[in-house]
């Protein structure tokens, strides 16, 4: 069910799925994956190890004869426990609820702009478990402005890009980064929609506490409104 007017607007932008991976990767090539704390299989996987988590994800993709594993919106995950970056020692509240959708696929995979856009900002967010190289695009459709965030990119993706640079729908935007530069995760894209970017530049929270979830659920609606993968 479409929960609010902004989500409805996003859903109606295109009747067809928008692509951030190559359009030759069709919907049947995607398989959902559950990386939440409720997944019993993960109790036997050391999710603090990027190599062991990558093995689990790769096995899931191959088992289902897919090319991409996807999921994670509003998923409560244990993986963030490994990093102090996601824990507020003052309030004793952990950030562990994921606000974007992840597309798990190999490093150096090309990423494309899903819509016409300009570059709002970019940065290499180097905290352990953070995004690594990140690009934020600004979109304006029917006088409505919103933003999309692309995290865990390659270093080369932010070397020649510039603020205000124009990207047309379908144009090559970036490539995915390896574990060594992407915050120490198996290679994947973190894709997030942001209604109000607030004061952020080259960064925006991709994981929420339970306390703040109501705000972020509204400000960062389900990316499947654009991707239509399920």
Beta strands, then each sheet from edge to edge (+ up, - down):
strand 1: 30-32
strand 2: 68-71
strand 3: 87-88
strand 4: 93-94
strand 5: 97-98
strand 6: 101-104
strand 7: 110-112
strand 8: 117-125
strand 9: 132-141
strand 10: 144-153
strand 11: 166-167
strand 12: 172-175
strand 13: 188-194
strand 14: 207-208
sheet 1: 1+ 2+ 6- 13+ 10- 9+ 8- 11+
sheet 2: 3+ 4-
sheet 3: 5+ 14-
sheet 4: 7+ 12-
end
